[in-house]
Amino acid sequence: MGWYFEMILGILVISCTSNVWANNPECDLAECGLLRERLEKLETVVRGLISIVANKKTEEELTEILALSASLDSFKNSTVRPVEVDQKQNQNAILHLRGAVKCSLANQLDINRSENDGINPSGKIEATLGENNLLQIEWTPRSIDCIKFSSGVWIRVYDSSQKQPSTGENYLAIPQKCLKKRANATFSIALPSSASKLSGKTCHFELKEFLIQCRVYTIEVVPNYQSLKGKAIFTEIVIPPANDNSTKSLESLISVGSNSSLFTLKWKDNSGCTHQLTSLYLKIFPDGMENAGNATMSLQIPRNCLKQPPEETNVFSLSLPENQTYCPVEWVPLDPCRKYKIEIKSEYSNTWTRASSLWETFTEERVFTQLYPQKNQYACPSGYFYCDDDCKPYGWICDGAHDCRSVNDEQHCHKNEDCEFRCGRQCIPYSNVCDRVYDCFDGSDENDCDFPNQEENCRQMTNYSGHFTSQMCHRNVQFISKKIVLVSVPTNHTIWLSFNSYRNERNQPLKIYDGPYLTSPLLLSHNNGSTKPLSIRSSSNNLYVEFPEVDCSRKFSINIDYTSMDMVPVKLEQFFPGCGGYIYDEGVVFSPNNLSDIDNVTECIWFVEAGKNDYVIFLKRNRNYNVTDNDKQEHLMTVYDGWNSTGQVLYDGKVSSSNHSTSEILYSISQKMMIRFTRPTLSANSSISYWNVATIKVRQENLVGSSGTIESPNYPASYPNSHDYRWNIVTEPGTKVRLLFAFFKTQEKFDFVSVYDGSAVDSQLLLAKSGLPKTPFTVISSSNELLVRFTSDDDVTFPGFLAVYSTV
C-alpha cells in the first residue's frame, strides 16, 4: 500500500506546482492553457489511482493509468516558461492536497488509522421532512480531522426502490461555505423539493424531483476533498402523508381485550403508508398513570409479530403472549380487575414515527360459568332438571326431541361404549370435567373438583344503561374475595347510578369511586344494613364499583341500575347526594331540603325511565310526607317529558300544556321524564315533597270508520288500575270527528281522560277531565283524526266512561 502513496505524492508535487502556475496571473494564455491541459491529465491519473485502491483493480489497469501519466514526466523539458512562486504558498498547497488525498483514500478503504494519523471513522446522518416538503439533512463526517481538507459535499436523493443512480449528474455539488456548521462538527442543509422565492441565491439548492408521500428515499452525502470523493454516508426517509399531523393520531381502534394472562389488540392504520410500517411501540400503564412514567411494560414489537387479514391491508392485530420462536417479546402478566391505559406508536422508518394513540382496557377475569341459572337448578328435586322456568323429568334428556328453549336437552347424547365420562343420559369428554363449566344436567362433571375456596369476579359494562347485582356465589365456592364492576360510557357523558335494593350484613362497605380506577376519588362508602343509599352521579364517564367480600352463607344482595347522560342537553351543577338522581321503573322522588343560601346549587334534577318500550311513567304525590309549616314553602317544580328541558312541559306549578290540571299525579308521554326542583324565591326553609314513581303499560287501538263506540276497559264494571289506554280514531278525509261522552266517572285528580286534536299525544289538547263531570258533553276535532287517552293510577277505580264518535 505504501508505494501507492509514494507514487501519488510524487504526482501531487507536480500537481500542486502546476496548479499554482495555471492560476498565476503572470503566465500568458498559451502557457496557462498548456498547464491546465496537464492538470486535467493529472487529475485523471489521481482519480484512477484512488479508484484502483478503492476497488482493488488489477496490475494491468494500474499500468494503463500510469501510461497516461507518462507525459507528465517530461515536465522539466517543457517549453513552458517557469514562473517564480512563493515557496510558502507552494508548500501549503502541497500539504493541503496531500491531506485531501490521504482523507479520500482512508475513507474509501475504511483504513483503521491510529490517532496520530488524525483519521477516526465515525459518520452519522439523519434526515427529516418539514413543512412544504423541505428536506432537512444533518450529518457528522466520518473523520472530524478531515474537515479542514474538505471543499464541500455532493448530495443526492433517490427512490430506494429504484436502481441506485450511477452518474454524477444526479448529485448536488454544495460548497463548504453553504453548509451550516455547529460546534460539535455537525453540518446541515435544507433542500426544498420545488422552486421557492430563494431560487437564484448563491447558496440555494433544490432537489431534482418532487418527493412523493409514502415512498422511501435514500439520502447520500459524499465528502468532497479537492474534487476527490470520500466514502458516502447514507440514510433513508419515508415521506409522511400530506395529512400527517404529529398531534393527531390516525390509528383507529377496532377492539381491545385483556385479562391477567392474555392481551389482544386490533386496529386500523389510516396513515396511507401501511406498507412502510416497520415496528410498533407499545406501552401499558396501570390506572391510567401515563404521566408518571411507571409503565408496566414498554415494548418494541417488530412487524413480523403483527397479524393481518389477507383481505384488509391496513388492519393489524396483536396477541400477547405469542409464540416466542418468531416473536420474542417479554410479556408481564397484568393484574386482574384493573384498568390500564395503552399507548401505541407506529414506526415507519427510523426517521418517522406516528403520534401516539391512547386507549384503555379493563382486565376482566374469567369466572365460574354455568349452562343454566344456578339458583333454579338446585331447586329442582332429584331426577329433574331445570327447563324453561320449570323442573322437567330427566327422561326428557337425550330422547331425540328438543323440548327446552332455554337449554339444549339434546346435547352430549353419545351412547357409544367408549364414553370417557358418563353423567346420567349424557356423555362428555374428560377435558370438560372440572373445567368450571357445567356440561352435565346433573352437575356431576363439576362435583368433587379441587377448586380454590374463593374467586375473583370482575366485569366492565359499556352500554349506555344497564343493571348489575352482587350475585356471584356458585357451587363449590363458599367465599368470594371481591367483585368489581367498571361502568364506562361514551366520552362527554356522566353516569347516574341508583339502587333498586340493598341488603348487606357484612362489616365491609360497598365502595364506589368517581373514575375508572381504584385510586379515583371515593364517591360512596356504604354499610348500613338494609338502608338504600341515595342516587349518585359521576363527574366523568367512568364509575368503579367495589363490592365487599361475600360469605355466600350469609344474606347479601345489592341491585344497581345506571344510565349515562350527555352533558350538553342539561347543564349539570355540582352534585350533592340527595339533590336529584336516577329512577329506573319505580322509586321515590323528593324535593331537596338542603339548598341553603350558602350552597352553590340552585336546582336539583331527577331523571326517571321506564324499563320497557311499551310502558310510560306516572308520578304521584305522597301527601303523607309533606311538611306544612306556615313558615315553609315548597320548591318550584317543573316536569318535562323526556330528559331535556326543551321537552314538553307536563307540569310547572300551574295549569300548563300538560293534559293534567292538578299537581297530584302526572303521566309521561314517552318512556322518560325529567323533574327539576329549583330554589324558592324566598329565603325561608322549604318543605319536602315526596313523589312515588311507577310505570304503566300502554295499550293502543286504531279505529277506522265513520262512527263507533269507545268505553273504558271492563265498563260498566270498574276499570283496572295502572294502565294507559289510547284510541286513535280516523274518519274519511275532509270530515271532522265528533266525540260525545254519555257517561263519565273516574277517580278525581288521579284518573284522567284526555282528548287530542290529532293522532299523537303531543297534538293540541282539547279536553282533560277526571271525577264526575256533568254529562253528556261533546268534543269536535279540526281534522279527520282524534286521539283519546285514558290513564289510571295504582289506587281506587270506578266504572269509567262511555263515548260515541261520529263524523261531522
C-alpha positions in Angstrom: 0.0 0.0 0.0 2.9 2.3 0.8 4.2 2.5 -2.9 0.7 3.7 -3.9 1.1 6.7 -1.6 4.7 7.4 -2.8 3.5 7.3 -6.4 0.5 9.6 -5.7 2.5 12.0 -3.6 5.1 12.3 -6.3 2.5 13.3 -8.8 1.0 15.7 -6.3 4.2 17.7 -6.2 3.8 18.3 -10.0 0.1 18.8 -9.5 0.5 21.5 -6.8 3.2 23.4 -8.8 1.2 23.2 -12.0 -1.9 24.3 -10.2 -0.1 27.4 -8.9 1.3 28.2 -12.3 -2.0 27.6 -14.0 -3.7 30.1 -11.8 -0.8 32.6 -11.8 -1.8 35.9 -13.4 1.7 36.3 -14.9 1.6 33.4 -17.3 0.4 34.1 -20.8 -2.6 32.4 -22.4 -0.6 29.7 -24.2 1.3 28.8 -21.1 -1.7 28.7 -18.9 -3.6 26.6 -21.4 -0.8 24.1 -21.6 -0.7 23.9 -17.8 -4.4 23.4 -17.5 -4.3 20.6 -20.0 -1.5 18.8 -18.0 -3.5 19.5 -14.8 -6.6 17.7 -16.2 -4.4 14.7 -17.1 -3.0 14.7 -13.6 -6.5 14.8 -12.1 -7.5 11.8 -14.3 -4.4 9.9 -13.1 -5.1 10.6 -9.4 -8.8 9.7 -9.7 -7.8 6.5 -11.4 -5.3 5.6 -8.7 -7.8 6.2 -6.0 -10.4 4.1 -7.9 -7.8 1.2 -8.1 -7.2 1.4 -4.4 -10.8 1.5 -3.6 -11.9 -1.2 -6.0 -8.7 -3.3 -5.8 -8.2 -3.3 -9.5 -5.5 -5.4 -11.4 -1.9 -4.5 -12.1 -2.8 -4.2 -15.8 -5.3 -1.5 -15.1 -2.7 0.3 -12.9 -0.2 0.1 -15.8 -2.7 1.6 -18.2 -3.3 4.5 -15.9 0.4 5.1 -15.3 1.0 5.2 -19.1 -1.5 8.0 -19.3 0.7 10.0 -16.9 4.0 9.4 -18.9 3.7 12.8 -20.5 3.9 14.4 -17.1 7.5 13.1 -16.7 8.7 15.4 -19.4 7.8 18.5 -17.5 11.3 19.5 -16.8 11.9 19.6 -20.7 8.8 21.6 -21.2 8.9 24.8 -23.2 6.6 26.5 -20.7 8.3 29.4 -19.1 8.9 28.7 -15.4 7.4 31.2 -13.1 8.8 32.0 -9.7 6.3 31.2 -6.9 6.2 31.9 -3.3 7.8 28.9 -1.6 5.5 29.0 1.5 2.4 29.1 -0.7 3.7 26.2 -2.7 4.4 24.2 0.5 0.9 24.9 1.9 -0.7 23.8 -1.4 1.2 20.6 -1.4 0.3 19.8 2.2 -3.4 20.6 1.6 -3.7 18.4 -1.4 -1.7 15.6 0.3 -4.2 15.7 3.2 -7.1 15.7 0.7 -5.8 12.6 -1.0 -5.0 10.9 2.3 -8.5 11.5 3.7 -10.1 10.4 0.5 -8.1 7.1 0.5 -8.7 6.5 4.1 -12.5 7.0 3.6 -12.6 4.7 0.6 -10.7 1.8 2.2 -12.0 2.2 5.8 -8.4 2.1 6.9 -8.2 1.9 10.7 -5.7 4.6 11.3 -4.1 5.4 14.6 -5.0 8.6 16.4 -1.7 10.1 15.3 -2.9 9.9 11.7 -5.9 12.1 12.7 -8.5 9.9 11.0 -11.1 8.3 13.2 -14.0 7.0 11.0 -17.4 7.6 12.6 -20.0 9.3 10.5 -23.8 9.5 11.2 -26.6 11.1 9.3 -30.3 12.0 9.9 -33.0 13.4 7.7 -36.4 14.9 8.5 -39.1 16.4 6.4 -40.5 19.8 7.4 -43.3 21.9 6.1 -43.7 22.3 2.3 -41.5 19.2 1.7 -38.4 20.9 3.0 -35.8 18.1 3.4 -33.6 18.8 6.4 -30.3 16.8 6.4 -27.9 16.7 9.3 -24.7 14.7 9.5 -21.3 14.3 11.2 -18.4 13.4 8.8 -16.5 10.1 9.1 -13.4 12.0 10.2 -13.6 15.3 12.0 -9.9 15.9 11.4 -10.5 15.7 7.6 -13.0 18.6 7.7 -10.1 21.1 7.1 -9.3 19.4 3.7 -13.0 19.3 2.6 -14.2 21.7 0.0 -17.9 20.7 0.4 -20.1 17.8 -0.2 -22.0 16.0 -3.0 -25.6 15.2 -2.1 -28.2 13.1 -4.0 -31.7 11.8 -3.1 -33.2 9.0 -5.0 -36.1 6.5 -4.7 -34.9 3.5 -2.7 -37.0 1.1 -4.8 -35.2 2.1 -8.0 -31.7 1.1 -9.0 -29.1 3.4 -7.5 -28.0 6.1 -9.9 -24.5 5.7 -11.3 -23.8 9.1 -12.9 -22.6 12.1 -11.1 -25.2 14.3 -12.8 -27.6 13.4 -10.1 -25.5 15.0 -7.4 -25.9 18.5 -6.0 -22.4 19.9 -5.6 -22.6 22.1 -2.4 -19.5 24.1 -1.4 -18.4 24.2 2.2 -19.4 27.8 2.7 -23.1 26.9 2.1 -23.2 24.3 4.9 -24.4 25.2 8.4 -21.9 24.1 11.0 -22.4 23.6 14.7 -19.9 23.4 17.5 -19.9 19.6 17.6 -18.7 19.3 14.0 -22.2 18.6 12.8 -23.2 20.0 9.4 -26.7 20.5 8.0 -28.5 21.9 4.9 -32.2 22.3 4.0 -33.3 21.3 0.5 -36.7 22.3 -0.9 -38.3 19.9 -3.4 -39.7 22.7 -5.6 -38.8 26.2 -6.7 -39.0 28.8 -4.0 -38.6 32.5 -3.7 -34.9 31.9 -2.7 -34.2 30.5 -6.2 -31.1 32.1 -7.7 -29.4 32.7 -4.5 -25.7 31.7 -4.3 -26.3 29.1 -1.6 -29.8 27.9 -2.7 -30.1 24.3 -3.9 -33.2 22.3 -4.8 -34.0 18.7 -5.1 -34.1 17.4 -8.6 -37.5 15.7 -8.2 -40.6 16.3 -6.0 -40.8 13.9 -3.1 -43.8 11.6 -3.2 -45.6 10.7 0.1 -45.2 7.2 1.5 -42.2 6.4 -0.7 -38.8 5.5 0.8 -35.9 7.7 -0.4 -32.2 7.2 0.1 -30.1 10.2 1.0 -26.4 10.0 0.2 -23.8 12.6 1.4 -20.3 12.3 -0.1 -17.4 14.4 1.2 -15.6 16.4 -1.4 -11.8 16.5 -0.9 -10.5 18.8 -3.5 -12.6 17.1 -6.2 -11.7 13.7 -4.7 -14.6 11.6 -3.3 -14.6 10.4 0.3 -16.8 7.5 1.3 -20.5 8.2 1.3 -22.8 8.0 4.3 -26.4 7.0 3.7 -29.8 7.2 5.4 -33.4 6.5 4.4 -36.5 8.5 5.0 -40.2 7.7 4.5 -42.1 10.7 3.3 -45.2 11.1 5.6 -48.6 11.5 4.0 -49.8 15.1 3.3 -52.4 14.9 6.1 -49.9 13.8 8.7 -50.1 15.8 11.9 -47.9 15.0 14.8 -50.6 16.0 17.3 -53.3 13.8 15.7 -53.3 10.1 15.6 -54.5 8.2 12.6 -54.9 4.9 14.4 -58.4 3.6 14.7 -59.3 1.1 17.4 -61.4 -1.9 16.4 -61.2 -4.0 19.6 -59.1 -4.4 22.7 -59.4 -7.1 25.3 -57.3 -8.3 28.2 -57.3 -10.5 31.2 -54.4 -11.3 33.6 -52.7 -13.6 31.1 -53.7 -12.5 27.6 -53.7 -9.2 25.8 -55.3 -8.7 22.3 -55.4 -5.6 20.2 -56.9 -4.9 16.8 -56.6 -1.5 15.0 -56.7 0.1 11.6 -53.8 2.1 10.3 -55.2 5.1 8.4 -51.9 6.8 7.6 -51.8 5.7 4.0 -48.3 4.3 4.4 -49.2 0.9 5.8 -46.8 -1.0 3.6 -43.8 1.0 5.1 -44.6 0.2 8.7 -41.6 -1.4 10.4 -42.5 -1.9 14.1 -44.9 -0.9 16.8 -44.0 0.7 20.1 -46.4 -0.5 22.9 -46.6 0.9 26.5 -49.1 -0.2 29.1 -49.7 2.0 32.2 -51.7 0.9 35.3 -54.6 3.1 36.4 -54.0 5.4 33.5 -50.9 6.9 35.1 -49.0 7.5 31.8 -47.7 10.9 33.0 -45.9 9.3 36.0 -43.7 7.3 33.7 -44.3 4.0 35.5 -45.3 1.8 32.6 -46.0 -1.8 33.4 -44.4 -2.7 30.0 -42.6 -0.8 27.3 -42.0 -2.9 24.2 -40.9 -2.5 20.6 -42.7 -5.1 18.5 -41.4 -5.9 15.0 -43.8 -6.0 12.2 -43.5 -9.8 11.8 -45.3 -10.1 15.2 -48.3 -8.3 13.8 -51.0 -10.2 12.0 -53.0 -9.0 9.1 -56.1 -10.5 7.4 -55.4 -11.1 3.7 -58.4 -9.0 2.6 -57.6 -5.9 4.7 -54.1 -4.5 4.1 -54.3 -1.7 6.7 -55.8 -3.8 9.6 -53.4 -5.2 12.2 -53.9 -7.3 15.3 -51.6 -8.3 18.1 -51.9 -11.0 20.7 -49.5 -11.3 23.7 -48.0 -13.5 24.8 -47.4 -15.1 21.4 -45.2 -17.9 20.1 -41.7 -16.8 21.4 -39.9 -18.5 18.5 -40.9 -15.9 15.9 -42.0 -13.0 18.2 -39.5 -12.7 21.1 -41.5 -10.2 23.3 -41.2 -10.3 27.1 -44.7 -10.3 28.4 -45.6 -9.5 32.0 -49.0 -10.7 33.2 -51.4 -7.9 34.0 -53.3 -7.5 37.3 -56.9 -8.8 37.2 -59.8 -6.4 37.7 -57.7 -3.3 36.8 -57.9 -0.5 34.3 -54.9 0.0 32.1 -54.1 2.7 29.6 -52.5 1.6 26.3 -50.2 3.7 24.2 -49.1 2.6 20.7 -46.9 4.4 18.2 -46.4 3.0 14.7 -42.9 3.4 13.3 -42.5 3.6 9.5 -38.7 4.2 9.5 -36.0 5.4 11.9 -36.9 8.9 10.8 -40.7 8.8 11.1 -42.9 7.6 13.9 -46.6 8.5 14.2 -48.0 10.4 17.1 -49.2 8.0 19.9 -52.7 6.6 20.2 -54.1 6.2 23.7 -56.8 3.6 24.6 -57.9 1.9 27.8 -58.7 -1.6 28.7 -60.1 -3.4 31.8 -58.7 -6.8 32.7 -61.7 -8.9 33.1 -61.1 -12.2 35.0 -62.8 -15.4 33.7 -65.3 -16.6 36.3 -67.2 -19.7 37.1 -70.0 -20.1 34.4 -73.0 -22.3 34.1 -75.3 -23.6 31.4 -78.4 -22.6 33.3 -79.4 -20.4 36.2 -77.8 -21.9 39.3 -80.5 -20.8 41.8 -83.2 -22.6 39.9 -81.2 -25.7 39.0 -80.6 -26.7 42.6 -84.2 -26.0 43.5 -85.2 -29.0 41.3 -85.7 -32.3 43.1 -83.7 -35.4 42.3 -84.5 -36.8 38.9 -85.5 -33.4 37.4 -83.6 -30.7 35.6 -84.3 -27.0 35.0 -86.0 -26.2 31.7 -87.9 -23.1 30.7 -88.7 -21.8 34.2 -89.7 -25.2 35.4 -88.3 -28.5 36.5 -88.7 -31.3 34.0 -88.1 -35.1 34.3 -84.7 -36.5 33.3 -86.4 -38.7 30.8 -86.7 -35.6 28.5 -82.8 -35.5 28.2 -81.5 -37.2 25.0 -84.9 -38.5 24.0 -84.4 -37.3 20.4 -86.7 -34.3 20.7 -85.8 -30.7 21.6 -88.1 -30.0 24.5 -86.5 -26.9 26.0 -85.8 -23.4 24.6 -83.5 -22.1 27.4 -81.1 -25.1 27.3 -80.1 -27.8 24.8 -81.6 -31.0 26.3 -80.1 -33.0 23.3 -76.5 -32.0 24.0 -73.7 -34.6 24.6 -76.0 -37.5 23.9 -73.4 -40.1 22.9 -74.4 -43.8 23.5 -71.2 -45.5 22.4 -69.4 -47.9 24.8 -66.1 -45.9 24.9 -67.7 -42.9 26.6 -65.0 -41.0 28.6 -67.3 -39.6 31.3 -70.9 -40.5 31.6 -73.3 -38.4 33.6 -76.9 -39.8 33.5 -78.1 -39.9 29.9 -75.2 -37.7 28.7 -71.6 -38.4 27.8 -68.8 -35.8 27.7 -65.0 -35.9 27.1 -62.7 -35.8 30.1 -61.5 -32.4 29.0 -64.9 -31.0 30.0 -64.7 -32.4 33.6 -63.7 -29.9 36.3 -63.3 -27.1 33.8 -65.6 -24.8 35.8 -68.4 -25.0 33.2 -71.4 -27.3 33.8 -71.9 -29.6 30.8 -74.0 -32.3 32.5 -77.5 -31.5 33.7 -76.9 -33.4 36.9 -73.9 -31.2 37.6 -71.7 -34.3 38.3 -68.9 -33.1 35.9 -68.1 -30.3 38.4 -68.6 -32.3 41.6 -65.6 -33.2 43.8 -63.3 -30.8 41.9 -60.4 -29.3 43.7 -61.4 -25.7 43.2 -60.0 -22.9 45.4 -62.3 -21.7 48.1 -62.5 -18.2 46.7 -62.6 -16.4 43.4 -62.2 -13.0 41.9 -65.1 -11.8 39.8 -65.0 -8.6 37.7 -66.6 -7.2 34.6 -66.8 -4.0 32.6 -70.1 -2.6 31.4 -70.1 -0.3 28.4 -73.8 0.1 27.4 -75.5 3.4 27.8 -77.6 2.0 30.6 -77.7 -1.3 32.4 -78.3 -3.3 35.6 -75.9 -5.3 37.7 -76.1 -7.1 41.0 -73.9 -8.6 43.7 -74.9 -12.2 42.8 -71.7 -14.2 42.3 -71.9 -17.2 44.6 -71.5 -20.6 42.7 -71.5 -24.2 43.7 -68.3 -25.3 45.5 -67.5 -21.7 46.3 -68.2 -20.5 49.8 -66.3 -17.2 49.8 -65.7 -14.5 47.2 -62.8 -12.3 47.8 -64.2 -9.3 45.9 -66.3 -8.3 42.9 -65.5 -5.3 40.7 -67.8 -3.7 38.2 -66.4 -0.9 36.0 -69.1 1.2 34.3 -67.6 3.0 31.2 -69.9 5.1 29.0 -69.0 7.3 26.0 -66.9 10.4 26.5 -68.7 13.6 27.4 -71.3 11.6 29.4 -71.9 11.3 33.1 -73.3 8.3 34.9 -76.3 8.3 37.2 -76.5 5.3 39.5 -79.4 4.2 41.7 -80.1 1.3 44.0 -83.1 -1.0 43.5 -82.4 -2.9 46.6 -79.6 -3.1 49.3 -79.0 -5.7 51.9 -75.6 -6.1 53.4 -74.9 -7.8 56.6 -71.2 -7.8 56.1 -69.0 -5.5 58.1 -67.2 -4.2 55.0 -68.8 -1.4 53.0 -69.8 -1.1 49.3 -67.4 1.5 47.7 -67.9 3.5 44.5 -65.1 5.6 43.0 -65.6 8.6 40.8 -63.5 7.4 37.9 -62.1 4.2 36.3 -59.6 3.3 38.9 -59.3 2.1 42.5 -57.2 5.3 43.0 -60.1 7.6 41.8 -61.9 9.8 44.4 -64.3 7.9 46.6 -67.9 8.8 45.9 -69.7 6.4 48.3 -68.8 4.1 51.1 -72.0 2.5 52.4 -72.5 -0.2 55.0 -75.9 0.4 56.7 -77.7 -2.9 56.8 -80.7 -2.7 54.5 -80.9 1.1 54.1 -80.6 2.0 50.4 -78.0 4.7 49.5 -79.1 7.8 47.7 -78.5 8.1 43.9 -75.1 9.2 42.9 -73.6 10.8 39.8 -70.1 10.6 38.4 -68.2 13.7 37.3 -66.8 11.8 34.2 -67.8 8.8 32.0 -66.5 6.1 34.5 -67.5 4.6 37.8 -65.6 2.0 39.7 -67.8 -0.2 41.9 -66.2 -2.5 44.5 -68.5 -4.9 46.3 -67.4 -6.1 49.7 -66.1 -9.6 50.4 -69.0 -12.0 50.4 -69.7 -15.0 52.6 -72.2 -17.0 50.4 -73.8 -18.5 53.5 -75.0 -15.0 54.7 -77.6 -12.7 53.3 -76.1 -10.2 50.9 -78.0 -8.7 47.9 -77.3 -5.4 46.1 -79.1 -4.5 42.9 -78.0 -1.4 41.0 -79.3 0.4 37.9 -77.3 3.0 35.9 -77.8 5.3 32.9 -75.5 7.7 31.1 -76.4 11.3 30.4 -75.0 13.6 27.7 -73.6 16.7 29.5 -74.9 19.0 26.7 -78.7 18.8 26.9 -78.9 19.7 30.6 -76.4 21.9 32.4 -75.4 19.8 35.5 -74.2 21.7 38.5 -72.0 20.4 41.3 -73.7 17.2 42.6 -74.8 16.8 46.2 -76.2 13.5 47.5 -80.0 13.7 47.6 -80.1 16.6 45.2 -81.6 14.8 42.2 -80.9 11.3 41.0 -81.9 8.5 38.6 -85.0 6.3 39.0 -85.5 3.1 36.9 -89.1 1.7 36.8 -90.1 2.6 40.3 -88.9 4.6 43.3 -89.3 7.8 45.2 -88.5 11.4 44.1 -88.2 14.0 46.8 -87.5 17.7 46.7 -84.3 18.8 48.4 -84.1 20.1 51.9 -80.5 21.4 51.9 -80.5 24.2 49.4 -79.4 27.0 51.8 -78.2 30.4 50.8 -74.5 29.2 51.1 -74.9 26.3 48.7 -73.6 26.6 45.2 -76.6 24.6 43.9 -79.7 26.4 42.6 -81.6 23.3 41.3 -81.8 19.5 41.7 -82.7 17.3 38.7 -84.2 13.8 38.7 -84.2 11.5 35.6 -86.9 8.8 35.5 -87.0 6.0 33.0 -89.5 3.2 32.3 -87.7 -0.1 31.8 -89.8 -1.4 28.8 -90.7 0.1 25.5 -94.4 -0.1 25.9 -94.6 1.5 29.3 -94.8 5.1 30.4 -94.2 6.8 33.8 -96.7 8.1 36.3 -95.7 10.4 39.2 -98.0 10.5 42.2 -97.7 12.9 45.1 -97.4 11.3 48.5 -99.1 13.7 50.9 -98.1 11.7 54.0 -94.6 13.1 53.9 -95.4 16.7 53.1 -94.3 19.3 55.6 -97.0 22.0 56.0 -95.5 24.5 58.5 -96.6 28.1 57.7 -93.1 29.4 57.6 -92.0 27.0 54.9 -92.8 26.8 51.2 -92.4 24.1 48.5 -89.6 24.2 46.0 -90.7 25.2 42.5 -91.1 22.0 40.4 -91.1 21.6 36.6 -91.8 18.3 35.0 -90.7 17.6 31.4 -91.4 14.7 29.0 -88.0 13.3 28.1 -84.6 14.2 29.5 -84.2 17.6 28.1 -85.5 21.0 29.2 -86.7 21.6 25.6 -89.2 18.7 26.0 -92.9 19.2 26.5 -93.8 20.7 29.9 -96.1 18.3 31.8 -96.3 20.4 35.0 -94.9 23.8 36.1 -96.9 24.6 39.2 -99.9 25.9 37.3 -102.2 24.9 34.5 -99.8 24.3 31.7 -99.6 22.5 28.4 -100.0 19.2 30.2 -103.1 17.0 30.0 -103.5 17.3 33.7 -104.6 20.5 35.6 -103.6 19.3 39.1 -100.3 18.5 40.8 -101.5 15.3 42.4 -100.5 12.9 39.6 -98.6 13.3 36.3 -98.2 10.9 33.3 -95.4 10.9 30.8 -95.8 10.7 27.1 -92.6 8.8 26.4 -90.5 6.4 28.4 -88.6 9.2 30.1 -89.4 12.0 32.4 -87.2 14.8 33.9 -88.1 16.6 37.2 -86.5 19.9 38.1 -86.6 21.4 41.6 -85.4 25.0 41.9 -84.6 27.1 44.9 -87.6 29.0 46.3 -87.6 32.8 45.7 -87.8 33.4 49.5 -85.0 32.6 51.9 -87.3 30.7 54.3 -86.7 27.0 54.7 -88.7 25.0 52.2 -90.9 22.0 52.8 -90.1 18.5 51.4 -92.5 16.9 49.0 -92.3 13.2 48.0 -93.5 11.7 44.8 -93.9 8.0 44.1 -92.6 6.8 40.8 -94.2 3.8 38.9 -94.7 2.7 35.4 -97.9 1.7 33.5 -98.4 -0.4 30.3 -99.6 1.4 27.2 -102.3 -0.3 25.1 -103.4 1.4 21.8 -106.3 0.6 19.4 -106.8 2.1 16.0 -110.4 2.8 15.0 -111.2 3.5 11.3 -114.8 4.3 10.2 -117.4 7.0 10.3 -118.9 6.0 13.7 -118.3 3.8 16.7 -118.2 3.5 20.5 -115.4 3.9 23.0 -115.6 2.7 26.6 -113.2 2.2 29.4 -112.0 -1.4 30.0 -114.5 -3.6 31.9 -117.2 -0.9 31.5 -119.7 -0.7 33.3 -117.5 -2.6 35.9 -114.5 -0.9 37.4 -111.6 -0.3 35.1 -108.1 -1.8 36.0 -105.5 0.4 37.7 -102.0 1.3 36.4 -102.8 1.4 32.7 -102.6 3.8 29.8 -105.3 3.2 27.2 -105.3 5.0 23.8 -107.8 5.0 20.9 -106.8 6.6 17.6 -109.9 7.5 15.6 -109.5 8.1 11.8 -112.5 9.0 9.6 -112.9 9.9 5.9 -110.6 12.7 4.6 -112.3 16.1 4.7 -114.5 15.2 7.7 -114.2 16.0 11.4 -114.6 13.7 14.4 -117.4 14.4 16.9 -117.0 12.7 20.2 -119.9 12.6 22.7 -119.4 11.4 26.3 -122.6 9.8 27.5 -121.2 8.6 30.9 -118.1 9.7 32.9 -117.0 8.7 36.3 -113.3 8.3 37.3 -111.1 9.0 40.4 -110.9 12.7 40.6 -107.4 14.3 40.2 -105.8 10.9 39.5 -107.5 9.0 36.6 -107.8 11.2 33.5 -109.5 11.2 30.1 -107.6 13.4 27.6 -108.6 14.2 24.1 -106.0 15.4 21.5 -106.8 17.1 18.1 -104.6 14.7 16.0 -103.1 11.3 16.2 -100.4 11.8 18.8 -100.2 12.8 22.5 -98.2 15.9 21.6 -101.0 17.3 19.5 -103.2 20.1 20.7 -105.1 19.2 23.9 -108.9 19.6 23.5 -110.0 18.1 26.8 -108.6 16.8 30.1 -111.2 15.6 32.7 -111.4 13.4 35.8 -114.0 12.9 38.5 -117.8 13.2 37.8 -118.4 16.0 35.3 -121.9 16.7 34.1 -122.8 14.6 31.0 -123.4 14.5 28.2 -120.7 16.8 26.7 -119.1 16.9 23.3 -115.6 17.4 21.7 -115.1 18.1 18.0 -111.8 17.8 16.1 -110.4 20.1 13.4 -109.4 17.2 11.1 -110.3 13.6 10.5 -108.1 12.3 13.4 -108.7 12.3 17.1 -106.8 10.6 19.9 -108.4 9.6 23.2 -106.2 8.7 26.2 -107.3 7.2 29.5 -104.8 6.8 32.3 -105.4 5.2 35.7 -103.1 5.2 38.7 -102.5 2.4 41.2 -105.3 3.3 43.6 -109.2 3.2 43.7 -111.0 2.6 40.4 -114.5 3.5 39.1 -116.8 2.5 36.2 -115.0 4.8 33.8 -116.7 6.3 30.7 -118.8 5.7 27.6 -118.4 7.8 24.5 -119.7 7.7 20.9 -117.9 9.1 17.9 -119.3 10.1 14.5 -118.4 12.4 11.6 -119.3 16.0 11.1 
